[in-house]
Amino acid sequence: MKPTSPKKVRDLVDGVLLLDKPVGFSSNDALIKAKRILNAKKAGHTGTLDPFATGLLPLCFGEATKFSQDLLEADKTYETTVHLGVTTDTGDTEGAVIDTRPVAVTLEQIEAVLAQFRGPIAQVPPMHSALKRDGKPLYEYARAGITLEREARNVVIHELKLVSYEAPFLKLVVTCSKGTYIRVLGQDIGEALGTGAHLQALRRTQVGALTTAGMLTLETLAEHAAPLSLLAPVDALLSSFPAVQLTAELARRFLNGQRLALGKEQIALPAEQGRVRVYLDAKLLGTAQLGEYQILAPERLIAFTQ
C-alpha cells in the first residue's frame, strides 16, 4: 500500500491583500493562488470579479475574513469600455456574437442616454452569472441553452461619467451600489442607443474606501522574498469607521463580550452613534456599535493567540 504524504500545514496569516486581479482568472482562482503563495490557512475574497475583468480584488486572510462582509456591501467604482454595435450572449468579450448593428450616434445622444441610467435603476441579472436557482448557478443553465425568468433588482448608479467616445468605443467611469452588473449596464446603454453593445474591458478601481493605491499583482507577491510583509493590516478594511481607544481593563471586558457603559470613563468618543473600530493602544480588538447613553456593544472580535 502506497504511503500517503503528510498534509501540508498552513500558517495562521492575518491581513489584507489588495490584489490586481489579472484577465483570465476567476476571483476564486486568484484567491487560491495567493493563498498558496502565502501558505495561509484561512482566506476569502470580497466580491466576485468576472474572469475577463481586472483590477482591485481585496483578499482577506485569517482574522480579516471577519470583516469582509462590509466590502461585499460597499459601493464600487469601475472603468469600462463599451463596444457599441456588437451584442454578445454574455455581455462581454467571452461570449458569442448574437447581433451586429451600425453605430451612428452623437455625443449629445450618448449624454442623454447616460442621464437615464444615473440614480436608482432596475436591472435584470444576466443568465451568465453566479446567481443560483434551485441550487445551481444561472451560468450552468445558460451553457445548456436554457433561459430562465429573472426578477429585476433595484440598484443605484451613483456616478456614470463619459470619459471618451471614439466610435464604436465608449469609455465610462461607473460608481455603483452592491449587486450592480456592469455588463448589464453596458448592454442596456447600447439598447437605449439603438446599437446594442457588450463590454470590451472592465477594471475595478475602488471598493468602499479601498483604492488601487498599494495594489499588487500575483507575480509581485510570488517573487517577493517576504510576501507576508506586503499584506495590509486587518484594520485596513475598517478605515471609514471612527476609532475608540480602551484602557487595559475595559479591553479585557470588551474581549469577553461585555457591553461597556463609557459615559463616565475618560474615553474619547465620536460624536455620532454607529459602528466603530476598537483598540488597545495600536492593537485592533474588533468592531462595536456605539449606541445611546454611550454604550459600547461588541460586534466582531479579534481572536488573539497569545
Secondary structure, 3 states (H helix, E strand, C coil): CCCCCCCCCCECCCEEEEEEECCCCCHHHHHHHHHHHHCECCEEECCCCCCCCEEEEEEEEHHHHHHCHHHHHCCEEEEEEEEECEEECCCCCCCCEEEECCCCCCHHHHHHHHHHCCEEEEECCCCCCCCEECCEEHHHHHHCCCCCCCCCEEEEEEEEEEEEEECCEEEEEEEECCCCCHHHHHHHHHHHHCCCEEEEEEEEEEECCEECCCCECHHHHHHCCCHHHHCECHHHHHCCCCEEECCHHHHHHHHCCCCEECCCCCCCCCCCCEEEEEEECCEEEEEEEECHHHEEEEEEECCCCC
